[in-house]
Amino acid sequence: MSENSQTFIAKSAIKTADLEHRRKINFNIGKYNAKVPEGKEQFADVHLVRERAKNIKWRAIETLDQQLEEFEMQFSKRGGKVIWAEDAAQAIAEVVKICKEKNCTSLVKSKSMVTEEIHLNKALEENGIDSVETDLGEYIQQLDGEAPYHIVTPAMHKSKEDVAKLFNEKLGTPINFTPQQLTLKAREILREKYVQAQVGVTGANFIISDIGGIAVTENEGNARLSCAFPKTHIVIVGIEKMIPSVTDLGLFWPLLSTFGTGQKVTVYNTIVTGPKQANENDGPEEMYVILLDNGRTNILKNPKQRESLYCIRCGACLNACPIYKNIGGHAYGATYSGPIGSVITPHLQGMESYKHLSYASSLCGNCTEVCAVKINLHELLLENRKESVEEGLVTFSEKMAWKIWKIASMRRGMMNLGNGNLKNKVVNGLFKGWAEHRSELNFSKKTFNEMWKERYKK
C-alpha cells in the first residue's frame, strides 16, 4: 500500500465520521441540486446538447496536434507568445522567468485548477513574489492555508460562520460580519492588489483554435481584472481545454454554467485573443499562453482513457458522487477530486501512487449520468483498476484470492458447497485486511441457484 493510499484511508475515516462536515456539504450541494434543473430548462433537449458537446470535444482531442498549432499561429499573429511546457517544472520556470524580466514583486491570480496542479503559488513565494488569489473562494482558502476543496466552489466545506471566524483572525474584521460585509472587505483588499500587480495570471476554460483565443467564464469579474490591469498577462492552461471554433462557445458556455452552478450563463464571459493592440485602450502590453502537458499526453495515447480529456471541469460528477459527499475534496490528496479526479490522477501523477482512488468508488454510475459531456466515468474507473492489475500493482495474495474466486464462480457445484456461515469464514479469512476498512462479506445461507431449484423442483 502506497503512502498516498494510507493517507487517503486515514483522512477518509476522519471525514466520514465528521457529521458537521457532512451537514455543510449536503447543505451546499442541496442548493446546487435545486438550481441545476432550472438551468437545464434553457435546453430543448439536454441529452442532445450533451451529445453534441461530446462530439465536439471528440473532434478537438482526436485532432489536438493540428488544433494546437492552429491556435499558436492565430494567437501569434496578434503579438501573443505561446510557450509549450511538458511538465510542471517547465511551466513554473517560464512563469518565474517572465516575472523576473518584469521585475515583478506582486502578482494577481484568478481561479485556476491547473495552477493548483503545478503548485504555482508555492513556487512564486519561494522566489519572493507575492501571489494573491482574487476569486473569493480561492482567497478564503489561501487565507486559511488550504488547497481548493472543489473544482468549482473552492470553499464549499466552509459555513458563513467559518469564514467570519477566519476573516476575524486574519483580517481583524468583527466576528459577527455578514456574508455581504465579508465580501466587501475582501473586495476592498483585492482591488488594491490589481493596481499594485505587475503580472496577472489566469487559467482558461477553453482554448479556441480558429481565432487563436482563450475563453474565461466567471461570476465575480476577477479574471477579467487580472487580464486587464497588469501590464503582463500569463495564461496557464492544459492542452485538453481545446475547442475547434469560437461558435462552439454558444454551446459550451451555457452548458458549463448549467452543470457547474445551475445558472443559464455566468455573469462574466470573456474572450482574449492577445495583448493590447495599437488601436485599443485597454488590456495588457504583453500576453503569454503556456500550454501545459504534465501527463495529459499519457492519457491522450491511451485509446480507452482518452475520453476523460473531454472534461470541461463543471464539477457535476463531484456533486453527484456518494463517496465525495462523505469524504470531501481534501481526502483525495490530489488537485482533482471526485470521480474525474479518480480517473485522471493515476495517469497524471502515477498509477502506483494513486491507483487506490479508482477503487474508492461505489461504481453506481451517477457520475456518468450527470456528466455534461457524457464521459463514461464509472467505466473508466473500472479500466483504471484493470490497468493497475496489468501493470503488476497488486500483491501475490490478492492475485491468488481472485484466481480462486474466479475458479469457484465458474463452477456451480463448487459455489454450492457448504453453507453461508462456512463461506463467510473462508472468504473473510482469505481476503486479509478486507474487513479493516469495510464490512465483512456476508453470504446467504443458500445460493440463488439452490433456492431456484427448490422453488421450481418438480
HELIX and SHEET records of a PDB file:
HELIX    1   1 GLU A    3  THR A   16  1                                  14    
HELIX    2   2 LEU A   19  LYS A   40  1                                  22    
HELIX    3   3 VAL A   46  GLU A   62  1                                  17    
HELIX    4   4 LEU A   64  LYS A   77  1                                  14    
HELIX    5   5 ALA A   88  GLU A  101  1                                  14    
HELIX    6   6 MET A  113  GLU A  117  1                                   5    
HELIX    7   7 LEU A  120  GLU A  126  1                                   7    
HELIX    8   8 LEU A  136  ASP A  144  1                                   9    
HELIX    9   9 LYS A  160  LEU A  171  1                                  12    
HELIX   10  10 PRO A  179  GLN A  196  1                                  18    
HELIX   11  11 ASN A  222  ALA A  228  1                                   7    
HELIX   12  12 ILE A  239  LYS A  241  5                                   3    
HELIX   13  13 VAL A  246  ASP A  248  5                                   3    
HELIX   14  14 LEU A  249  THR A  261  1                                  13    
HELIX   15  15 ARG A  296  LEU A  300  1                                   5    
HELIX   16  16 GLN A  305  TYR A  310  5                                   6    
HELIX   17  17 ALA A  316  ALA A  320  1                                   5    
HELIX   18  18 PRO A  322  ILE A  327  1                                   6    
HELIX   19  19 HIS A  330  TYR A  332  5                                   3    
HELIX   20  20 GLY A  338  GLN A  349  1                                  12    
HELIX   21  21 MET A  351  TYR A  354  1                                   4    
HELIX   22  22 HIS A  356  TYR A  359  1                                   4    
HELIX   23  23 ASN A  366  VAL A  370  1                                   5    
HELIX   24  24 LEU A  377  GLU A  390  1                                  14    
HELIX   25  25 PHE A  396  SER A  409  1                                  14    
HELIX   26  26 ARG A  412  MET A  415  1                                   4    
HELIX   27  27 GLY A  420  LEU A  430  1                                  11    
HELIX   28  28 TRP A  434  HIS A  437  1                                   4    
HELIX   29  29 PHE A  448  TYR A  456  1                                   9    
SHEET    1   A 6 LYS A  81  ALA A  85  0                                        
SHEET    2   A 6 GLU A 286  LEU A 292  1                                        
SHEET    3   A 6 THR A 232  GLY A 238  1                                        
SHEET    4   A 6 VAL A 199  THR A 202  1                                        
SHEET    5   A 6 SER A 106  LYS A 109  1                                        
SHEET    6   A 6 ASP A 130  GLU A 133  1                                        
SHEET    1   B 4 MET A 242  ILE A 243  0                                        
SHEET    2   B 4 PHE A 206  ILE A 208  1                                        
SHEET    3   B 4 GLY A 213  GLU A 218 -1                                        
SHEET    4   B 4 TYR A 268  VAL A 272 -1                                        
END                                                                             
